[in-house]
Amino acid sequence: MTPRGQEEVVHNDAFTRWMMGVIAALMTAAVIGLFTMSNTLARIDERVAVLMEKAASANNSIMELTKTQQLHEQRINNLEKSK
């Protein structure tokens, strides 16, 4: 016959091993999740950089068109005044 205290220790030891297995699985899943999230964020960062480049290019084009339009309006006004 085993003393009652030893049975509890064996039960607790099995429970501890089971819990360590669960904790190890959760930690592994967390590391994989962080790695995946890091890759996803890097891809999002690249996409945002490309969009920002396109927006800057479009802004420059709009500014050039505005300046060209203003120059044309000035020329037209000057021609109308000279008539």
URWOUR-V488803 format. One record per backbone hydrogen bond with DSSP energy under -0.5 kcal/mol. NH is the residue of the N-H (numbers start at 0). CO is the residue of the C=O. Records with the same first field share a line. If there is no record, write none. Layout:
NH->CO, CO
This chain:
5->2
6->2
7->3
8->4
9->5
10->6
11->7
12->8
13->9
14->10
15->11
16->12
17->13
18->14
19->15
20->16
21->17
22->18
23->19
24->20
25->21
26->22
27->23
28->24
29->25
30->26
31->27
32->28
33->29
34->30
35->31
36->32
37->33
38->34
39->35
40->36
41->37
42->38
43->39
44->40
45->41
46->42
47->43
48->44
49->45
50->46
51->47
52->48
53->49
54->50
55->51
56->52
57->53
58->54
59->55
60->56
61->57
62->58
63->59
64->60
65->61
66->62
67->63
68->64
69->65
70->66
71->67
72->68
73->69
74->70
75->71
76->72
77->73
78->74
79->75
80->76
81->77
82->78
